């Protein structure tokens, strides 16, 4: 018997409740961006992209808001302008 996967965003009294974690592991952030975990590790080491991260002990975490902002800031139109 399979368990039904719940929707991460639920309605409650007209308000949306986002149940996705605000901190993502490197694996989750990589999947969200469609890159490999090693790519994110390389970006941190080389400072190639300004994607903020949070250190929790030895772990690297990414705030979902920062990843969404990173996506928005790195969006380009067809004429090559940064939107």
N, C-alpha and C positions, 0 to 999 in steps of 0.2 A: 504494500500500500504506500503510495507516494504522498508526501505532504505538499499541500498547495503553498507555493511561494507567495508571500504577501507583498503587496505593493509598497515600495519604500515611502511613498507620499500618500497619506490618508486624509480623508475629509473628516473634520470633527466640528460640528456646530457651525458650518460655513467657513471654517478656517482650515487651511492645509497644514498638516503636521508632517515635517520631513524627518523620516526615521533613518536616513542614511547617516553614517558616521561623519562627524565634522573633521576628524583626523583619519587620513588614509595611510595605510602602509605603503612602502615603495611598490610592492606588487600591485596593490589596488590602484595606485596613481598611474602606474605604467599601463595597466589594462585600460583605465579611463582615457589615457592619452593615445593609446594604440602603439606604444613603444615597448621595448624590452626593459626589464629592471636594470640591466647593466647600462643602458642608455642614460637613465636618470642618475645613476651613480657617477657616470662619466661627466654629466652636466654639473654635478655638485663639485667634483674634483677639479675640473678645468674652468669652472665658472663661465661656461659657454653661453648659457641662458640664465637669466635672472628669475629662476623659479624658487621662491622661498621655501624653506623646510624647517621643521622643528625637530630638535634632538630630544628624545626621551630615553635617557640612559645612553645606551649604544645604538639605539634604534633611530632611524630617520623616518619622520612622518611628514605628511603633506596636508595642509588645510585645504579642504574642498574649495573654499572661497578663493584661495590663492591659485589653485589649478584652473578654476573657471576664469579668473582674471588673466592668467597667463595665456589661455586660449584666446580670449577676447583681444588682448594686446598683440597677439601674433597672427591676427587675421588680416589678410591682404586682399585687395580687390583685383580684378583682372587687369587694371591699368598699372598695377604695381604699387599703388599707394597703400599705406597702412591705414586701416579704417579706425 
